[in-house]
Amino acid sequence: MSQQVRQEIARDLHDGFAQELTLIGYEVDSLIATNTDVGVRADLRQLRFQISSLLDRTRQELFSLHKISAEPFEGRLAALIDELRFPFQSSLSIDTSLLTDGTQDELFAILRELLTNLYKHGNPTQLTIALEPTTTGWQLTFAADGSEEISFKPGHFGLIGIQERCAKLNADFHQEMRDDLLLTFITKV
């Protein structure tokens, strides 16, 4: 994706979604200030905290859309794992010679979604991410222990986004449980 397209997307998200989310936060602040029920105020504060967290994440995503990363793919991936503060060992084996810049961007977005889902719903102690050549192109393997809860539910937006990105890459997406590991395969066909 070109830098110009990335900046247009960032601008549209900022002018729409981020601004509306900010306004919702202000409305919740107003409700907190005018409500006297202690239980309701506590619930509203929790909601406000969640809105603020989502807004912070949105700002980080907008910032990453604006900047062109000169850092290698594997370095960006390691930084993302560090940023999420995963308390486990990870193993990365990425052969980026198999990927174009556009493919790297799409795969990074897929991995960001997989890692975020793992962070929110799993309890892993180990993670392995490997990108290797195949006879048809390449295969990305994402393996994590923890629980089956980290797999995606059909129809949820995370899975839909990953499937759409895989389709752009002309790649297959497949998940399976094997020996207490959730394995995710993305294979270029």
Secondary structure, 3 states (H helix, E strand, C coil): CCHHHHHHHHHHHHHHHHHHHHHHHHHHHHHHHHCCCHHHHHHHHHHHHHHHHHHHHHHHHHHHHHCCCCCCHHHHHHHHHHHCCCCCEEEEEECHHHCCHHHHHHHHHHHHHHHHHHHHHCCCCEEEEEEEECCCCEEEEEEEECCHHHCCCCCCHHHHHHHHHHHHCCEEEEEEEECCEEEEEEEEC
